[in-house]
Amino acid sequence: MDRIPVLRMGSLLLITIQVDMHDKLAMQLQDDVTQRISEWGSTGVLIDISSLEIVDSFIGRMLANIAAMSRVLGADTVVVGMQPAVAITLVELGMSLPGVRTALSVEAGMELLFEAAAPTQSGLADERPQV
Amino acid sequence: MNVLRSELLPLRNSNDVVLARQKVRQWSIELRFSLVDQTKLVTAASELARNALDHGKGGEMTIEQLSNGPKSGLRLTFADQGPGIPNIEQALTDGFTSGSGMGLGLGGSKRLVNEFSIESEVGKGTKVIVARWR
């Protein structure tokens, strides 16, 4: 069975979605990401969707689910690289991806994740369970 | 209004939804739709094809190239022989869902196209017709 690769880069997981996803592939990705976070103790998930030509409600829901599941496991998620036509369509469809953090580029997304992971006095770090 | 060509695609599994999307994309490009218009129509097709699969237990999509004077367009018909929709008005409301989705499929698709019509008979099936003009 084909799979979307989940790469490990230090404390981050890197996912580039490059194929026209059918539904089972999307479900598999949710499983894989949560599995990797718990296995590798990742603190951030970066999902690059710059190759995706459409995001429908199913894929939008999958992105929101991954962000929510990762959050529960102590990792932040940033979705990067959405094409402008996809953004226009998604909002018209009625889906503005609440709860999913986004950035224009991979660099900007990584910056967000490193900021979130850095130990600060802000409330963000305190929400994580201490091991 | 003339139908210049048409094609029928089955919607039996989630891979058929991918193939339906690709077909709509290909024809939208051939008709020189703008990128935003292509994206809207392909997204609507994806939502409606998945509806036919998940709620209608499979069906088929007909894609037609239309011409109306100087205008050209694409019409997509999604037909299934599923349980039908008892309350169409409710089904078109954002947030209403009978399954596990977000309930954006029908109402959302309607906003992505120029023409939208739906017929449904409980116990017989549902037919959704959409069109987008260039």
Boltz contact constraints between the chains, C-beta under 6 A:
constraints:
  - contact:
      token1: [A, 20]
      token2: [B, 18]
      max_distance: 6.0
  - contact:
      token1: [A, 22]
      token2: [B, 14]
      max_distance: 6.0
  - contact:
      token1: [A, 22]
      token2: [B, 15]
      max_distance: 6.0
  - contact:
      token1: [A, 22]
      token2: [B, 18]
      max_distance: 6.0
  - contact:
      token1: [A, 23]
      token2: [B, 14]
      max_distance: 6.0
  - contact:
      token1: [A, 54]
      token2: [B, 39]
      max_distance: 6.0
  - contact:
      token1: [A, 54]
      token2: [B, 42]
      max_distance: 6.0
  - contact:
      token1: [A, 54]
      token2: [B, 43]
      max_distance: 6.0
  - contact:
      token1: [A, 56]
      token2: [B, 43]
      max_distance: 6.0
  - contact:
      token1: [A, 56]
      token2: [B, 46]
      max_distance: 6.0
  - contact:
      token1: [A, 56]
      token2: [B, 47]
      max_distance: 6.0
  - contact:
      token1: [A, 57]
      token2: [B, 102]
      max_distance: 6.0
  - contact:
      token1: [A, 57]
      token2: [B, 104]
      max_distance: 6.0
  - contact:
      token1: [A, 61]
      token2: [B, 102]
      max_distance: 6.0
  - contact:
      token1: [A, 85]
      token2: [B, 35]
      max_distance: 6.0
  - contact:
      token1: [A, 85]
      token2: [B, 36]
      max_distance: 6.0
  - contact:
      token1: [A, 85]
      token2: [B, 39]
      max_distance: 6.0
  - contact:
      token1: [A, 88]
      token2: [B, 36]
      max_distance: 6.0
  - contact:
      token1: [A, 89]
      token2: [B, 39]
      max_distance: 6.0
  - contact:
      token1: [A, 89]
      token2: [B, 40]
      max_distance: 6.0
  - contact:
      token1: [A, 89]
      token2: [B, 43]
      max_distance: 6.0
  - contact:
      token1: [A, 92]
      token2: [B, 111]
      max_distance: 6.0
  - contact:
      token1: [A, 92]
      token2: [B, 112]
      max_distance: 6.0
  - contact:
      token1: [A, 93]
      token2: [B, 104]
      max_distance: 6.0
  - contact:
      token1: [A, 93]
      token2: [B, 108]
      max_distance: 6.0
  - contact:
      token1: [A, 94]
      token2: [B, 94]
      max_distance: 6.0
  - contact:
      token1: [A, 94]
      token2: [B, 104]
      max_distance: 6.0
  - contact:
      token1: [A, 94]
      token2: [B, 108]
      max_distance: 6.0
  - contact:
      token1: [A, 95]
      token2: [B, 104]
      max_distance: 6.0
